[in-house]
């Protein structure tokens, strides 16, 4: 009876592990077929050594054209906290992260983002470098929508390592207290 119970549990574990592997391969779009047979015409390894699967190159997402930063509202004078940008790996290759940033970043609201309605993208002067984390964006997005500007200028921090980029995000209380006078905004145009 005990051996039957152990065998049943092993079968259940193997089914669960198989499904998890199947889902992971589907997400990564990896073929589940065995390696293709080696090409007999190619020099190098003998056919019995097996085929070598080529490495897939890391593909970064292309950034859309940058928004017009001329009408950006400057939030650099507000008190801010340091925050790591999310998703930088998808927009900036690791070898180029030290070249990103400089003095400032721009926050751009993406209300039409199909993945998250409160999305706030982080841009440098030429490309999107990531997003604000969802918890912060959920608080910040309504306030940025209330101010209604195409972009918001904030301070950045030069990259200290190859992995993370940081932005100085204004404290939400300071953004809530921000009053934009429409006559002042019209005078600057």
N, C-alpha and C positions, 0 to 999 in steps of 0.2 A: 504494500500500500504506500509506503514511504517513497519507494523508487518511482512509482507512478506519479506521485505528487511532484517530485523533483523533475521528472521528464516533462510534465505539463508546464511547469514554471519555465523551464529552459525553452520550450517551444514558444511560449508567450513572449519571452524576452527576445528571442530571435525574430519574431514577427514585428515587434515594436522597433527593434533596431533596424530591420530591413526597411520599414516604412520611413523612418527618420533619414536613412541614407538616401532613399529614393527622393524624398522632398528636398534634401540638401543638394543633390545632383540636379534636380529640376530647377532650383533657384539659381544655381551657378551655371546652368546650361551645359553641364558636362555630359558627354556621351557615356551611357552605361554599357555600351558594347565593349567587348574586349579590344585590345590594341589591334590595329590593322596589321596584316601580315607584312613582313619586311619586303622591300623591293629587291628582287634578285639581281637587278641590273646595276644597283648602286654599289660602288666600292666601299670598303670599310669593314664593318662587322660581318662575320659570317651569318648566314640565315638562321643558324641555330641559336645565336646570341639573343634574339628577340628584337622587337622594334623599339625605337626610342620615341617617346611622345614629345613633340616640340613644346617648349614653354610658351604659354600665352602671354602676349605683351599686355601691360597694364594700360587700360584705356581711360582717359579722363574725359569727363563730360565737357562738351563745348559750351562756353558761356554765351548767352545772348548778347547783342550789342549793348554797351553800357548806357544807362539812362542819362538824361541831361542833368548834370550836376550844377548847372548855373543857378537854378532856383532852389538849391538845397538850403535847408535851415541849419544854422550852426548850433550844435548842442555841446560844443567843446567847453563852454564856460560853466556847464552844470557839473555838480559833483558826480563822480562815476566810480564804478567798481570794475575790476579786471575780470573778463570772462573769456573763456576759450571758445573759439568758433567751432561749429559742428559741421562735419562733412567736407572739411578742407581737402582730404585725400581724393575726393571725387572731382575737384575743380583745379587743383594746383598740384602738379607732379612733385614728388619729394625733392628732386634736385633743384627745383625752382623756388622752394618756399622761402629761402633766405632773401630772394629778390623781391618778394611781395611786401607791400606796405611801405612805410616810410614815416610820414607824419600823421596821416589821417586815413580813416576809412569812412565809407558812407553806408548808412542803413537804408534799405529800400524795401518798402512794404510790397509783398506779393499776395494780394488778396485773391488772385485767380489761380494760385498754386493748387493743383489737383490733389496733392498729398496732405496739405495742411493749410486751412483757411487763414490761420494767424501767422503765416510764414513771414519772417523778416530776414532778408538776405543781407550779407555783408559784402561790400565791393571795395576794391582798391580803385585806382584811377582807370584801369583798363579791363578788369575782369571780376567776375564773382569769385569770392574766395571761400564762401561757406554760408552758414546760417546761424542765427541765434537759437539756443536750445528752446525746445517747445514750452517749457515751464515759464521761462522769461518772456518768450514771444507772446504767450497767452495774455500776459499782463501789459506788455508794451504795445502790442498791435492796436488795440482800441484807442490808445492815447495818440499814437502816430496817425491813425485815421482821423481823429478829431482835429489835429493840427493841419492835416491835408496838404502835405508837400510831397513833391516827387522823390526827395531824398533828404537824409539827415546826416550832417557831418559830425563825426565823433573822432576822438583820439584813438590811435592804435598803439601797439607796443611792438617794436621790432622783434622778429622771431629770435628766440634764444636757442631753439633746437630745431631739428629737422621735422618734427612731427606736428606740433601744435602752433596755431596762430591765435593771438589774443587781441581783443578789442576792449576799449574802455566804454562800457555801457552805462549811460546815465541812470541814476537811481530813479525808480518809477515815481516817487513822490515829487521829485524835481520836474519831471516831464509833465505830471498832472498839473503842477502849479504854473507851467509855461502858458502864457497867454500870447497868442499871435494876433496882432492888430491887423485887420484886413487892409486898412488904409496905409499902414507902414509897408505891408507886403506889396501893395499896388505901386507905391512910390519907388520901390527898388527895381521894378520891371521896366 
